[in-house]
Amino acid sequence: MPAERGGMMRRFQFVAAATAAATVAFSRAADAQMMMATPAPLSGQADAQEAKFIAQASRFLHERYPSPASAKRAGFVEFTAEDRTGAISWANSQWTSTDADHPSQVWYDAGGRLIGADYSVLQTDSPQAPRLWGIDPRRWIKIPAHIHYGIRQPDGSVKYGGVGATRWAAGGGAISSPTKQVLVNMGLAKSAEDVAFVFYFPAIWDLQFWVIPNPDGAFAERNPNVIPRHAEGHPS
């Protein structure tokens, strides 16, 4: 799993296209053509159609999930500590987002403020990046199947972790129906009673954005309006 939330790059990491050094086999003109054909990296700022969906989703989310307590009542489970962007992630194991009213994850800051969300589509349902809601398909991040879990600590806190499909299978578990006992077998928990939760995170296309103002854009990886307090790496 990559280092940021849910096996993904936190928010949307913008990757600039690399260009090869010129060689004797290519003229400067050919090099220029290649560079001109390279797509520009996406901006963190939403365009008009994207902004319309984000506004619709934000209104719904702030009304329905204004606090971690409201997310918990709705069936979301906290599955990460505060990450490097200041977000704490909650998932509801509903991985098919049909509209703005159906997020698969919501994020809160350390003070319990709703700050962002994920919407997802199963890769089995969409081999290619989804074309939904006016969102540029390039904004969807491809995430492989994996497992998330939480282990209760002696002080009452929960330590969050993640396991990839290969390692989980090596531990004797079926990734699509994970059990607490497999974590014990793998030496990750002393007993099944110590496991706060374990769930399957299927292979999905994932869309992430902030639902609070962000001068860098709703799709930017970080938000200067969110200051991490006790940031940790994403469980991997």
N, C-alpha and C positions, 0 to 999 in steps of 0.2 A: 504494500500500500504506500502511496506517496505520503509525504509527511504531514499534510494538512487534512482537515476534517473529512471524515467518511471516506478515506482513501482518495481524496481529491486535492487539487490545488485550492487553497482557501480563496473563496470568491472566484475571481477569474484572473489567471495569470496571463499576462500579455507576452507572447513569444515573438520576438522579431525574427523575420526570415533571414537565414544565413546566406551569404553570397560567397561563391568560390573564387579563389584567386585566379587571375588571368594566366593562361598558359599559351605556349606557342601555337596550340591547336585552335585557339579562338582569337578572333580579332577584337579590338576594343568595341567595335560596333556590335558584335554578337554579344559581348558581355553586357553592354548597355541594354540591349533588347531583353536579355534574361532578367536584368534587374528591374526593368520597367514592368515585366510580366509578373513579378513577385507581389502577391497581395499585401497590402499594408496591414499592420496589426490592428486589431479592433480597439476602438476607444472605450474607456470605461463609461462614457456618457451614453445614455440611451437615446435612440432616435425617437421620432414622434410616435410611431406605432408601438415601440417597446415601452415608451413612457406611459402610454395609455394602459397597457396591461399591468405595469408596475403600480400605477395609481389605483387601479381596481383591486389588485391583490392587497396592497397596503391598507386600504380602507377596511377590507374584510378581516385581515389579520389583526389589526389593532382593535377591532371590535370584538373578535372571537377569542383571540389569544393574547390579551394585554399583559399577562404575567405568567411566570412558570407554573403557578398553581392552576391557572385556567388551562394551560397546555396539558398538565398532568391529568386533570379531570376529563379531558378529551381523549386520553389514551396515549399521549406522547410520553416518551421515556428519555430522561437526560442521559446522554451516552458519551459525553466528552467533558473534560475540564475546560477551563477558559483557555482558548488557543491564543496564538500570537497576534491575532487581530482583535482580541477582546471579546470573542464570541463563545458562548456555551451552547452546544447543539442538542436539540431534542428531536427524536424521530417517532413516527407513529406506525411504521411498518406498512404503510399504504403507499406503494411505489408507483402507482399509476395516477398521475395528476391530470384530471379531465378539464379543469378550468381553474380560475383564480381562487375558488373556494376550497381547493383540495391540495394544500401543500404536503410534501412528504417530510419536511423538516422545518423547524423554526429555531431562531437563535435569540438568546438573551445575553445582555452584558452582566457583569458581576453584581450590578445593582438590581437585576430583575427587569430591566427595560427591554422590550421587544425591539430588535434591531435588524433582523433579516430573515430570509427564508430560502428554502430549496423547493423546486418542483421537479418531478421526475417522470420518466417513461422507461419501461422495461426494454432492454435491448432485444429481447425475444419478440417484442411487439413492433420494434422499429430498428431494423438493421442499420439504417442511416440516421444521422442526426435529425431530430424532429423538426418539422416546420409547423409551428403552432403559435397562435396569438400574436403574430407579427414580430416574433423574436428572430433575430438573425440565427440561423442554424449553427453557426460557428461558436455561439455562446454556450452551447450544450457540452458538458464535459462527460467523457466516457469513463465509467467507474467499473472495475471488475467485481465479481462476487467475493464476499468475505464475511467474517463473523465479528460482531462487537460483543463485548461483555464488561461486566463490572464486578469487582471483588470487594466485599466489605472488609475494612481494616479494623484493627483492635480499637482505634480511637473513634470508630463510628463513621468515618469517611468511606468513600468508595473510590477504588483505584480502577481507572478505565483502561481497557485494552482492546486490541484487534488482532485477528488471526486470518491469514490468507487461506484460500481453498486447499492448496497443496499441504500446508502444515496441518490444517484441521483434519484432512483425510488421513495423514500419517498418524494422527492421534487416535484414529479409530472412529471418527465421527462422520456422520452424513451432513454435509454443509447445509442442505436445504431444510434439515430438521434438527438443529443443534440442541444438545442437552447439557445440563450443568455437570453431569458426571464426566463428560469428555474433558472439561477443564481440569477436573481433579486428576484424571488419567494423564494429562499432559504436564502435571505439576504446576499449573497456574493457580490452582486453588487447593486449600487443604481439605476442604469438604464441600459437598454440594450446598450445604447450608450457608456457606460463606459467599456463594454466588448471588449477587443482587439481581442480575439479569443476564441473559444471553439471547442474541437474536441474529437472524440471517439477514444480511444486506445483499440483495441480489445484484446482478449486473444491470446497471441502469445508465441512461443518459440523464445528466443532472444539470439543472439551471439554478444559479445562485444570484441573489441580489439583495441589496440593503433596502429596508423599508423605513429608514429614517434619512433625513437629508445627508448627502455626502457631496462635498464640493468636487471630489474627484470622479463622481459619477456612480450611479446605482450598481454598475457592474465592476467597479474597481475592487482590487483585492483588499485594500485597506480603507479605513474611514477615519480621518483625523478627528471626527467627533466622538470616536470610541477609543478610550485609553485603557489598555490592558492593566489589570492590577496584579494578577498572579499567573501570567501566561505560562502555558506548558505546551510541549509538542503534542501533535495529535497522536493518539494511540496507534502504534504500528506493529 
